[in-house]
Each structure stands twice: as C-alpha cells, then as structure tokens.
Amino acid sequence: MSKIKIFALGGLNENGKNMYVVEVDENIFVFDAGLKYPTTNMLGVDYIIPKFDYLIKNKDKVRGLFLSHGHEGNMGAVPDILKEIPGLPVYATKFTMRLLKEELERQKIKATNLKEIRPHSKLDIKGFAIFPITVTHSMPETTAYVLYTENGAIVYATDFVFDSTMLGAYKTDIGKLAYVGKQGVLCLLQESEYAYREGHTSPKHRISKAVWDVLNETDNRIIISVFPTHVYRLQEIFDQIKRKRRKVVLLGKKLQDIVNYSIEEGYLNIDKDSIGDLSNINDKDIVVIVAEAKEKCYNSLEKILTGYDKFIKIKPTDTVFISEPVYSGNEKKIAKIMDDFARLGVNVVSLSGKTHASHHASQEDLMQMLNLMNPKYYFPIKGEYRYLYMNATVAEQIGMDKDNILLKLNGDVVTFQNGKLVDNKEKVEVDEILIDGNTSDDIGELVLKDRELLSKSGIVIVSATLDKKTKKLLANPQILTRGFIYVKDNLEIVERSEEISKEVIEEIANSGGKVDFAKIKQKVRESLGDYFNKETGSIPMIITVILEIWQF
C-alpha cells in the first residue's frame, strides 16, 4: 500500500497562484502553476508566482505538470518554471497547449517535453493512470483530473460550473464524473472562489443580456475590455453584436490570434465578415474589443485613457464596457480608471458582482460535485481562507464528517498511509516570487520596501569628495532631494543637512587609518534620518556617495 502526500505551493488563502502537488511514494504529480496579480502597494511588481524550489530539488521525481486550462491563475507561472526545469513534462488539452506554446515563443523559452492530451483519453505515466474529464468553464476543454492510486482516486476539480446548455468543448461530462465516484474517491480537491454564493452559478455566469443592454443604449462607438482567453465570453459578446448587425475591430495581436484560431478550430462560431480592421476604428457604430494582459492588468484601458494607445483615441461619445470581473487587489485601480473616463464625459459600464458571476462553482455546484464524487476526504482549494472555510461548511451540510474535511494553508502537508489520514504536522517550505518584467528573478521584499519608501518619502542623495592624501573634504557635502521636500521652501533643512553630513564625514575620516566608507554611510543615514524625522515627520531613502581623489 502507498503513502500519499497532498499540499499546495500556492492557491490557499489567496486568489490565484494555484499550484497543487500530489506525491505518491516517489512520484510527484503537479496540478496547475498559476500567477496572481499584485496589490496596489506592490510597486513595480507585474505578477507573483509560487516559489517552486521543492520541484527543482525533486525534479527527477516529477512525472508531470497537468494544466486544467489556460487562465493565468492556473497557467501563468509555467514559463517561469520551464526556465528552471526545461525538461519538465507538461500536459494540457489542445487549446491550452496552443496558448502555452505562444507564450513560450514570445518569451523565447525552449521547452522540450510538451504533451498535448485529449479529454477522456487515459494517460499511463510510470504505472499511474490519469484521466482528464472536461468541465464547464469560460475556456474550451477545461479539465478536471483523476489520478488513480491503490487507495482510491485523487480528483482535482477547479474552475467549473454545472450548466447543461453549454455543449461541445464547454460541456461537463457528468456521466464520467459519476463513474469515477462509483469507483471510489480517496480525496477531492475542489475550488472555493464562489463558496459564499448560494444556489447554482448558472445562469449568472452569462453576460449576454448585459452586452445587449449596452448595445441598445447607444448608436455610437463602444469599447469592450476583455481577457482574451475567456473564449466563451467572447462568443457571448459576438452573438449580441451580430444581432445589432454591427462591425467589430479586435485591438491586440494576442486577441486577434486567439479569435482566428478559435474560429478555425470550432471553439468560436463567428462570421469573419463581421470583423473589420483598423481602418474601421473611428466608424460611428463600431465595436472595439480590447484585450487585457497578465503582466499589466487593465493596462490597455489605461493606455486608451491617457492617450498613449497609437490606434484609438477616446471620444466623449464613446461607451466603455468592462466585461470582466474586478480581480482582488485591483479594485482601486479599476475604480480610478472608471472615474477618469467619466471625467472625460465617457459613459462607463461595468458588471455588478451581485448579478454577474464568472464561471466558478457556487454552493449548489460544489454540492453536486461532492455528491457525484462521494469522496472519503475533502480538500477545499483555490481561494481566500474565509472561502475555504465556507467550502468546508458546504461539505458539512451534505453530511461529510468534519474530521475528513481538510482546511489547510500553503505548505501544509496532508498525508495518507494505506488510505487513512495521518496527522504528522509536516510542512513544505513555501514562498512567493515577485516578478518585475519577463524574468524569473525574484525582485525580493527588500526591493519592494525600497520602492514603497521612495513612493512615500522620496530620496536624499549626499555626495562628498575627500582628498585621498589628507583625508579632508575638498568641498562641503552636496544634498540632492527628489520627492522629499521642496528645496526653495526648505533651505534651512538643506543647509543643516549639509552641516550634519560634514561633521559625520570629517569625524570618521580623520579617526586614523583607512577611511571606513561603510561606517560613514551608516552614520550619515542615521544622523540625517533622526534630523529629518524631527523636522518633517518622515524619513526618506538616504544614499551617501563618497569619492576619493588625489589632489596635486
């Protein structure tokens, strides 16, 4: 009988950054590798990914990374991982794999072991059977995964709703889910994002009526903001535009590529003749669909707003429709964007969180999946802790034993020995990597704190020149400030700062022996910091630059 470990490198007590590990004896299976967006105080951070040192350390045991779908919260960290583990086997359905390959090509990352899979086709990997089952989400061919073990199946089910009207690549195969449940499920891992919502998500995940209402409100140009990988949402938008017999312009290469590919492969049912080009962008009744990207959430709208977009200039007669939910941490950003558009006289429409929802499981959806799977143990995943807790409450409501519901944080290891839960309090080291640009180098907390300090209190640079022979100052120290004080109104502070710096430098430089520059910098920083705090109530970043020259 086997020993099974389950834990999260990301995704618990947070929105995004989903990455879950199932370890069966000496075999590691990883499900999803996503990113999350930074909060507004994380200056210069484009996105955040899980630290995956555990996988690097145990790369010979990793049998594969299995992607449920191509949304950034589930796939956004894959390029960063493949930079470190280029031979890592990555499994994904056709549409998701296409998105991944395009992103890898854009970042010039070579991956040697990408494996396209078909839904409902069993995978045999090192003696283990893994079965992908399609579930309903906003992206085609979204999959749940079933990992068979000697002690029962481990089922990974994230990002889904139950909606019998969604067909083809968006259909949930309930029959196969029920079959897995009858075979015996040891543990079900299931999303928690909408665990606070009563009832089924359907039909609140549909936006057709909202799009139709916007189209009926104006005959002038409409700008619709979307995330290009939300393909089903694109279908809804196009369907309503077709009813109005309007033409569409797609703004953004990634959006154009996804739409064209989706049409070719049958994921989107769109008349290509309805799609215009940039020559139509100023037509009175045109609908412009604008793509947003992972690195800069809502950046496209900001570029249009500030006039930096080279293709489109905003008009007071325009209507801006934000068709996507506001992600946690970006509430202030999108609120400011909407306010700024309104100041220009532009009508701005966004979806209400109370009446519109994304394709995520609400309480009745969660219950339905639980009843189909009938798991021995239940592991709520994907969401802030309060939502994990509510997910656990949902399971209790349908009769699950509280002791068999596993509420955990990132790094907490759940261990099963011979099919039974073992309480060993084991933890795996977890952390976050802060990404600034297309690099997997972590900018680190210290850099982030420096940026925060600069944004709040500014910077003071102290420069001085010493005679290398005599160790004497050749001139009084110079003070340069940015973002701290207005020099013309604070000459006394500047002059006193120069005096303090001079006193400190002369004292240490003339103390005998070699000049201790580190000591000078530290003492200047401490002395000026105390003075600035006393005079202004704030302490800027203080940098001291000392030059030594020979004077002949």
C-alpha positions as CSV (number, residue, x, y, z in Angstrom):
1,M,0.0,0.0,0.0
2,S,1.2,3.5,-0.8
3,K,2.0,6.7,1.1
4,I,0.3,9.8,-0.4
5,K,1.1,13.4,0.3
6,I,-1.0,16.4,-0.9
7,F,-0.1,20.0,-0.5
8,A,-0.3,23.4,-2.1
9,L,2.7,25.6,-3.2
10,G,0.2,28.3,-3.9
11,G,-3.6,28.9,-4.1
12,L,-4.7,28.6,-0.5
13,N,-5.7,31.7,1.5
14,E,-5.2,33.8,-1.7
15,N,-6.7,34.5,-5.1
16,G,-4.6,33.0,-7.9
17,K,-1.1,31.4,-7.8
18,N,-2.7,28.0,-7.9
19,M,-0.3,25.1,-7.7
20,Y,-1.0,21.7,-6.1
21,V,1.2,18.7,-5.5
22,V,0.2,15.1,-5.1
23,E,3.1,12.8,-4.2
24,V,2.6,9.1,-4.3
25,D,5.6,7.3,-2.8
26,E,8.5,8.5,-5.1
27,N,6.3,10.0,-7.8
28,I,5.2,13.7,-7.9
29,F,2.3,15.0,-9.9
30,V,1.7,18.8,-10.1
31,F,-1.6,20.3,-11.0
32,D,-1.6,23.8,-12.4
33,A,1.0,26.5,-12.0
34,G,-0.5,30.0,-11.9
35,L,0.2,33.5,-11.0
36,K,-1.7,36.2,-9.1
37,Y,-1.8,39.9,-9.6
38,P,-0.1,42.3,-7.2
39,T,-1.9,44.7,-4.8
40,T,-1.6,48.4,-5.5
41,N,1.1,48.9,-2.9
42,M,3.4,46.4,-4.6
43,L,5.1,49.0,-6.7
44,G,6.6,47.8,-10.0
45,V,5.6,44.2,-9.5
46,D,3.9,42.8,-12.6
47,Y,2.8,39.4,-11.2
48,I,3.5,36.9,-8.4
49,I,4.2,33.2,-8.8
50,P,4.8,30.4,-6.3
51,K,8.3,29.6,-5.2
52,F,9.0,26.1,-6.6
53,D,12.3,25.1,-5.0
54,Y,10.6,21.9,-3.9
55,L,10.1,20.9,-7.5
56,I,13.6,21.8,-8.6
57,K,15.1,19.8,-5.7
58,N,12.9,16.8,-6.6
59,K,12.8,17.3,-10.4
60,D,13.7,13.6,-11.0
61,K,10.6,12.5,-9.2
62,V,8.2,14.9,-11.0
63,R,6.2,12.9,-13.5
64,G,4.3,15.8,-15.0
65,L,2.7,19.2,-14.7
66,F,-1.0,18.9,-15.6
67,L,-2.8,22.1,-16.6
68,S,-6.6,22.3,-16.1
69,H,-6.9,25.3,-18.5
70,G,-5.0,28.3,-19.8
71,H,-6.1,31.1,-17.5
72,E,-3.3,33.0,-15.8
73,G,-4.3,32.0,-12.3
74,N,-3.7,28.4,-13.3
75,M,-1.0,28.5,-16.1
76,G,0.7,31.9,-15.7
77,A,3.8,30.6,-13.9
78,V,4.6,27.8,-16.4
79,P,7.1,29.8,-18.5
80,D,9.0,30.7,-15.3
81,I,9.1,27.1,-14.2
82,L,10.3,25.9,-17.6
83,K,13.2,28.3,-17.5
84,E,14.4,26.4,-14.5
85,I,13.2,22.9,-15.4
86,P,13.2,22.8,-19.3
87,G,12.6,19.1,-19.5
88,L,9.5,19.1,-17.2
89,P,6.7,17.2,-18.9
90,V,3.7,19.5,-19.3
91,Y,0.3,18.0,-20.1
92,A,-2.6,20.1,-21.5
93,T,-5.5,19.9,-23.9
94,K,-5.2,21.3,-27.4
95,F,-6.5,24.9,-26.8
96,T,-4.5,25.3,-23.5
97,M,-1.4,23.9,-25.2
98,R,-1.7,26.4,-28.0
99,L,-1.8,29.3,-25.6
100,L,1.2,27.9,-23.7
101,K,3.3,27.5,-26.8
102,E,2.5,31.0,-28.0
103,E,3.6,32.4,-24.6
104,L,6.8,30.3,-24.6
105,E,7.6,31.5,-28.1
106,R,7.0,35.1,-27.1
107,Q,9.4,34.8,-24.2
108,K,11.9,32.7,-26.3
109,I,11.8,29.8,-23.9
110,K,12.6,26.3,-25.1
111,A,10.5,23.5,-23.7
112,T,11.4,20.0,-24.7
113,N,8.6,18.0,-23.2
114,L,5.2,19.5,-24.0
115,K,2.4,16.8,-24.4
116,E,-1.0,17.6,-25.9
117,I,-3.7,15.4,-24.4
118,R,-7.3,14.6,-25.5
119,P,-10.2,14.9,-23.0
120,H,-11.4,11.5,-21.7
121,S,-8.3,9.7,-23.0
122,K,-6.5,7.9,-20.2
123,L,-2.8,8.7,-19.6
124,D,-0.4,6.0,-18.5
125,I,2.5,7.6,-16.7
126,K,5.1,5.5,-14.9
127,G,2.5,2.9,-13.9
128,F,-0.1,5.5,-12.9
129,A,-3.4,6.1,-14.7
130,I,-4.5,9.8,-15.0
131,F,-7.9,10.6,-16.6
132,P,-8.8,14.1,-17.8
133,I,-12.5,14.9,-17.8
134,T,-14.0,18.1,-19.4
135,V,-15.9,20.5,-17.2
136,T,-17.8,23.7,-18.0
137,H,-15.7,26.9,-17.8
138,S,-15.2,30.0,-19.9
139,M,-12.3,28.4,-21.7
140,P,-12.8,25.4,-24.0
141,E,-11.5,21.9,-23.0
142,T,-11.1,22.9,-19.3
143,T,-10.4,19.6,-17.5
144,A,-10.6,18.0,-14.1
145,Y,-8.0,15.3,-13.4
146,V,-8.4,11.9,-11.8
147,L,-5.2,10.3,-10.5
148,Y,-5.8,6.6,-9.7
149,T,-4.0,5.2,-6.7
150,E,-4.1,1.9,-4.8
151,N,-6.2,3.6,-2.1
152,G,-8.7,5.3,-4.4
153,A,-8.7,8.2,-6.8
154,I,-7.4,11.7,-6.2
155,V,-9.6,14.2,-8.0
156,Y,-8.6,17.7,-8.9
157,A,-11.6,19.9,-9.9
158,T,-11.0,23.6,-10.2
159,D,-12.8,26.3,-12.2
160,F,-16.2,24.8,-13.2
161,V,-19.9,25.3,-13.2
162,F,-22.8,23.0,-13.9
163,D,-24.7,24.2,-16.9
164,S,-26.5,21.7,-19.2
165,T,-26.9,24.2,-22.0
166,M,-23.2,24.5,-22.6
167,L,-22.1,22.0,-25.2
168,G,-19.1,20.8,-27.2
169,A,-15.8,21.9,-25.8
170,Y,-17.5,23.6,-22.9
171,K,-19.6,20.6,-21.7
172,T,-19.3,18.9,-18.4
173,D,-19.2,15.1,-18.8
174,I,-21.4,14.3,-15.8
175,G,-21.5,10.6,-16.7
176,K,-17.8,10.1,-16.5
177,L,-17.7,12.1,-13.2
178,A,-20.3,9.8,-11.7
179,Y,-18.4,6.7,-12.9
180,V,-15.3,7.9,-11.1
181,G,-17.3,8.5,-8.0
182,K,-18.7,4.9,-8.0
183,Q,-15.1,3.6,-8.4
184,G,-14.1,5.2,-5.1
185,V,-12.5,8.6,-4.4
186,L,-10.0,9.0,-1.6
187,C,-9.7,12.8,-1.8
188,L,-11.4,15.5,-3.8
189,L,-9.7,18.9,-4.3
190,Q,-12.3,21.4,-5.3
191,E,-12.3,25.2,-5.8
192,S,-13.7,27.7,-3.2
193,E,-13.8,31.0,-5.1
194,Y,-17.6,31.3,-5.0
195,A,-18.3,29.1,-2.0
196,Y,-20.0,32.1,-0.4
197,R,-22.7,32.3,-3.2
198,E,-25.9,30.4,-2.6
199,G,-27.5,28.3,-5.4
200,H,-26.0,27.5,-8.7
201,T,-23.8,29.9,-10.6
202,S,-25.7,29.4,-13.8
203,P,-27.2,31.5,-15.3
204,K,-25.3,34.3,-13.5
205,H,-22.1,33.5,-15.4
206,R,-23.7,34.7,-18.7
207,I,-23.3,38.3,-19.8
208,S,-25.4,38.3,-23.0
209,K,-28.1,40.5,-21.5
210,A,-25.6,43.0,-20.1
211,V,-23.9,43.2,-23.6
212,W,-27.3,43.6,-25.3
213,D,-28.3,46.4,-22.9
214,V,-25.1,48.3,-23.6
215,L,-25.6,47.9,-27.4
216,N,-29.1,49.2,-27.1
217,E,-28.1,52.3,-25.1
218,T,-26.0,53.9,-27.8
219,D,-25.5,54.0,-31.6
220,N,-22.0,55.4,-31.1
221,R,-18.7,53.6,-30.7
222,I,-18.4,51.0,-27.9
223,I,-15.1,49.8,-26.4
224,I,-15.3,46.5,-24.7
225,S,-12.5,45.3,-22.4
226,V,-11.9,41.5,-22.2
227,F,-9.4,38.9,-21.2
228,P,-8.7,37.2,-24.5
229,T,-8.6,33.7,-23.0
230,H,-12.2,33.9,-21.8
231,V,-13.4,32.5,-25.1
232,Y,-17.0,31.8,-24.1
233,R,-17.4,35.4,-23.0
234,L,-16.1,36.4,-26.4
235,Q,-18.8,34.2,-28.0
236,E,-21.5,35.9,-26.0
237,I,-20.2,39.3,-27.0
238,F,-20.1,38.5,-30.7
239,D,-23.5,36.9,-30.6
240,Q,-25.1,40.1,-29.3
241,I,-23.1,42.3,-31.7
242,K,-24.4,40.1,-34.6
243,R,-28.0,40.8,-33.5
244,K,-27.3,44.5,-33.9
245,R,-25.5,44.0,-37.2
246,R,-22.5,46.0,-36.1
247,K,-18.9,45.5,-37.2
248,V,-16.1,44.6,-34.8
249,V,-12.4,45.7,-34.5
250,L,-10.1,43.5,-32.5
251,L,-7.4,45.5,-30.8
252,G,-4.3,43.5,-29.7
253,K,-2.4,40.8,-31.5
254,K,-3.0,38.1,-28.9
255,L,-6.7,38.7,-29.1
256,Q,-6.7,38.5,-32.9
257,D,-4.7,35.3,-32.8
258,I,-7.0,33.6,-30.3
259,V,-10.1,34.6,-32.1
260,N,-8.8,33.4,-35.5
261,Y,-7.5,30.2,-34.1
262,S,-10.8,29.6,-32.2
263,I,-12.8,30.2,-35.3
264,E,-10.6,27.7,-37.3
265,E,-10.9,25.0,-34.6
266,G,-14.6,25.5,-34.0
267,Y,-14.3,26.9,-30.5
268,L,-16.0,30.1,-31.6
269,N,-18.9,30.4,-34.0
270,I,-18.3,33.8,-35.6
271,D,-18.8,35.2,-39.0
272,K,-15.4,36.5,-40.1
273,D,-17.0,39.1,-42.3
274,S,-18.2,40.9,-39.2
275,I,-14.6,41.6,-38.2
276,G,-13.2,44.8,-39.6
277,D,-9.7,46.2,-39.4
278,L,-8.0,49.4,-38.1
279,S,-9.5,51.5,-40.9
280,N,-12.9,51.0,-39.2
281,I,-11.8,52.0,-35.8
282,N,-13.3,55.5,-35.9
283,D,-16.6,54.4,-37.5
284,K,-19.5,55.8,-35.6
285,D,-21.2,52.4,-34.8
286,I,-18.1,50.2,-34.5
287,V,-17.5,47.9,-31.5
288,V,-13.8,47.8,-30.5
289,I,-12.8,44.8,-28.4
290,V,-9.7,45.5,-26.3
291,A,-7.5,42.7,-24.8
292,E,-6.0,42.9,-21.4
293,A,-2.8,41.1,-20.5
294,K,-1.4,39.2,-17.4
295,E,1.6,41.4,-17.0
296,K,-0.4,44.7,-16.8
297,C,-3.9,44.1,-15.7
298,Y,-6.2,46.8,-17.3
299,N,-3.2,48.4,-19.0
300,S,-5.0,48.6,-22.3
301,L,-7.7,50.7,-20.8
302,E,-5.1,52.9,-19.1
303,K,-3.3,53.5,-22.4
304,I,-6.5,54.5,-24.2
305,L,-7.4,56.7,-21.3
306,T,-4.1,58.6,-21.2
307,G,-3.9,58.9,-25.0
308,Y,-0.9,56.6,-25.3
309,D,-2.6,54.0,-27.5
310,K,-1.4,54.6,-31.0
311,F,-4.6,53.1,-32.7
312,I,-7.5,54.6,-30.8
313,K,-8.3,58.0,-29.2
314,I,-11.1,58.4,-26.8
315,K,-14.2,60.5,-27.6
316,P,-16.8,61.9,-25.3
317,T,-19.5,60.0,-27.3
318,D,-17.8,56.6,-26.6
319,T,-19.1,54.0,-24.2
320,V,-16.6,51.8,-22.3
321,F,-17.8,48.4,-21.2
322,I,-15.7,46.4,-18.7
323,S,-16.9,42.8,-19.3
324,E,-14.6,41.1,-16.8
325,P,-14.7,40.9,-13.0
326,V,-12.6,43.1,-10.9
327,Y,-9.8,40.9,-9.5
328,S,-8.9,41.2,-5.9
329,G,-6.2,43.8,-5.3
330,N,-7.2,45.8,-8.4
331,E,-10.4,47.4,-7.0
332,K,-8.9,50.8,-6.5
333,K,-7.1,50.7,-9.9
334,I,-10.3,49.9,-11.9
335,A,-12.3,52.4,-9.8
336,K,-9.8,55.2,-10.8
337,I,-9.9,54.2,-14.4
338,M,-13.7,54.4,-14.4
339,D,-13.6,57.8,-12.7
340,D,-11.1,59.2,-15.2
341,F,-13.2,58.0,-18.1
342,A,-16.2,59.7,-16.5
343,R,-14.3,63.0,-16.2
344,L,-13.8,62.9,-20.0
345,G,-17.6,62.5,-20.4
346,V,-17.4,58.9,-21.4
347,N,-20.1,56.5,-20.3
348,V,-18.6,53.6,-18.4
349,V,-20.4,50.3,-17.7
350,S,-19.1,47.5,-15.5
351,L,-20.7,44.3,-14.4
352,S,-22.2,44.1,-10.9
353,G,-20.7,41.4,-8.7
354,K,-24.2,40.7,-7.2
355,T,-25.9,40.0,-10.5
356,H,-23.0,38.7,-12.6
357,A,-20.5,35.9,-11.9
358,S,-17.6,34.2,-13.6
359,H,-17.6,30.5,-14.4
360,H,-16.9,29.3,-10.9
361,A,-18.8,26.9,-8.7
362,S,-21.3,28.3,-6.2
363,Q,-22.6,26.3,-3.2
364,E,-25.1,24.1,-5.2
365,D,-22.4,23.4,-7.8
366,L,-20.0,22.3,-5.1
367,M,-22.6,20.1,-3.5
368,Q,-23.4,18.5,-6.9
369,M,-19.7,17.6,-7.5
370,L,-19.4,16.3,-3.9
371,N,-22.4,14.1,-4.4
372,L,-21.1,12.8,-7.7
373,M,-17.6,12.1,-6.2
374,N,-18.6,11.0,-2.7
375,P,-15.0,11.3,-1.5
376,K,-13.7,9.9,1.7
377,Y,-11.7,13.1,2.3
378,Y,-12.4,16.7,1.1
379,F,-9.7,19.3,0.5
380,P,-11.1,22.8,-0.3
381,I,-8.6,24.7,-2.6
382,K,-8.4,27.9,-4.5
383,G,-9.5,31.0,-2.6
384,E,-9.1,33.2,0.4
385,Y,-9.3,31.4,3.8
386,R,-12.9,32.6,4.5
387,Y,-14.0,31.0,1.2
388,L,-12.1,27.7,2.0
389,Y,-13.9,27.7,5.4
390,M,-17.3,28.3,3.7
391,N,-16.5,25.5,1.2
392,A,-15.9,23.2,4.2
393,T,-19.2,24.3,5.7
394,V,-20.9,23.3,2.4
395,A,-19.4,19.8,2.7
396,E,-20.7,19.5,6.3
397,Q,-24.2,20.5,5.1
398,I,-24.4,17.4,2.9
399,G,-23.2,15.1,5.7
400,M,-19.4,14.9,5.4
401,D,-17.6,14.1,8.6
402,K,-15.8,17.3,9.9
403,D,-12.7,15.3,10.6
404,N,-12.5,14.3,7.0
405,I,-12.5,17.9,5.7
406,L,-9.0,19.2,5.3
407,L,-8.7,23.0,5.8
408,K,-5.0,23.9,5.1
409,L,-2.6,26.7,4.2
410,N,0.1,26.7,1.6
411,G,2.8,24.3,2.6
412,D,0.7,22.2,5.0
413,V,1.1,18.5,4.0
414,V,-1.8,16.1,4.1
415,T,-0.6,12.5,4.4
416,F,-2.5,9.3,3.8
417,Q,-1.0,6.0,4.8
418,N,-2.8,3.0,3.4
419,G,-5.8,5.1,2.6
420,K,-6.0,6.7,6.1
421,L,-5.2,10.2,7.2
422,V,-2.0,10.5,9.2
423,D,-1.6,13.6,11.4
424,N,2.1,14.2,11.1
425,K,2.2,18.1,11.1
426,E,4.6,18.0,8.1
427,K,5.2,21.3,6.2
428,V,6.9,22.1,3.0
429,E,8.7,25.5,2.6
430,V,6.7,27.9,0.5
431,D,7.1,31.5,-0.6
432,E,6.4,33.9,-3.3
433,I,8.4,35.1,-6.2
434,L,7.8,38.8,-7.3
435,I,8.2,39.2,-11.0
436,D,9.1,42.6,-12.5
437,G,9.1,42.1,-16.3
438,N,9.7,38.9,-18.2
439,T,12.2,37.4,-15.7
440,S,12.0,34.8,-13.1
441,D,14.4,36.7,-10.9
442,D,12.7,37.5,-7.7
443,I,12.9,41.2,-7.0
444,G,12.6,40.4,-3.3
445,E,10.9,42.0,-0.3
446,L,13.8,44.5,0.3
447,V,13.5,45.9,-3.2
448,L,9.7,46.2,-2.7
449,K,10.2,48.0,0.6
450,D,12.7,50.4,-1.0
451,R,10.1,51.2,-3.7
452,E,7.4,51.8,-1.1
453,L,9.7,54.0,0.8
454,L,10.6,56.0,-2.3
455,S,6.9,56.4,-3.2
456,K,6.0,57.7,0.2
457,S,9.0,59.7,1.4
458,G,11.3,60.3,-1.6
459,I,15.1,60.1,-1.7
460,V,18.0,62.2,-0.4
461,I,21.5,61.8,-2.0
462,V,24.5,63.1,-0.1
463,S,27.7,63.5,-2.2
464,A,31.1,64.5,-1.0
465,T,34.7,64.4,-2.2
466,L,37.8,63.6,0.0
467,D,41.4,64.3,-0.6
468,K,42.9,60.8,-0.6
469,K,46.2,62.0,0.9
470,T,44.9,64.4,3.6
471,K,41.5,62.7,4.2
472,K,40.0,66.2,4.2
473,L,36.8,67.3,2.4
474,L,37.6,69.3,-0.7
475,A,34.2,70.9,-0.5
476,N,31.1,70.9,1.6
477,P,28.8,67.9,1.0
478,Q,26.0,68.4,-1.5
479,I,22.4,67.5,-0.9
480,L,20.1,66.4,-3.7
481,T,16.5,65.6,-3.0
482,R,13.7,64.1,-5.0
483,G,10.1,63.6,-3.8
484,F,11.0,64.6,-0.2
485,I,11.0,68.4,0.3
486,Y,10.7,71.5,-2.0
487,V,14.2,72.9,-1.7
488,K,13.4,76.5,-2.2
489,D,11.0,76.5,0.7
490,N,13.3,74.4,3.0
491,L,16.8,75.9,2.6
492,E,17.4,75.7,6.3
493,I,16.8,72.0,6.3
494,V,19.1,71.5,3.3
495,E,21.9,73.7,4.9
496,R,21.7,71.9,8.2
497,S,21.7,68.5,6.4
498,E,25.0,69.5,4.7
499,E,26.4,70.6,8.1
500,I,25.4,67.3,9.7
501,S,26.9,65.3,6.9
502,K,30.1,67.3,7.0
503,E,30.5,66.7,10.7
504,V,30.0,62.9,10.4
505,I,32.3,62.5,7.4
506,E,35.1,64.6,9.0
507,E,34.8,62.8,12.3
508,I,35.1,59.3,10.8
509,A,37.6,60.1,8.0
510,N,40.0,61.7,10.5
511,S,39.8,59.0,13.1
512,G,43.0,57.4,11.8
513,G,43.9,54.6,9.4
514,K,41.9,53.7,6.3
515,V,38.7,55.5,5.7
516,D,35.7,53.3,6.7
517,F,33.2,54.2,4.0
518,A,30.6,51.8,5.2
519,K,30.7,53.4,8.6
520,I,30.4,56.9,7.1
521,K,27.3,55.9,5.1
522,Q,25.6,54.2,8.0
523,K,26.3,57.2,10.4
524,V,25.2,59.8,7.8
525,R,22.0,57.7,7.2
526,E,21.3,57.5,10.9
527,S,22.1,61.1,11.7
528,L,20.1,62.6,8.8
529,G,17.3,60.2,9.4
530,D,16.9,61.4,13.0
531,Y,17.1,65.0,11.9
532,F,14.6,64.6,9.0
533,N,12.1,62.8,11.2
534,K,12.3,65.5,13.9
535,E,11.8,68.3,11.3
536,T,9.4,66.8,8.8
537,G,7.9,63.7,10.5
538,S,9.2,61.4,7.7
539,I,12.4,59.6,6.8
540,P,13.4,59.4,3.1
541,M,15.7,56.9,1.5
542,I,19.2,58.3,2.2
543,I,22.1,57.4,-0.1
544,T,25.7,58.6,0.6
545,V,28.2,58.8,-2.2
546,I,31.9,59.5,-1.2
547,L,34.7,60.0,-3.8
548,E,38.4,59.9,-3.0
549,I,40.8,61.8,-5.4
550,W,44.5,62.7,-5.5
551,Q,45.0,66.5,-5.4
552,F,48.2,67.6,-6.9
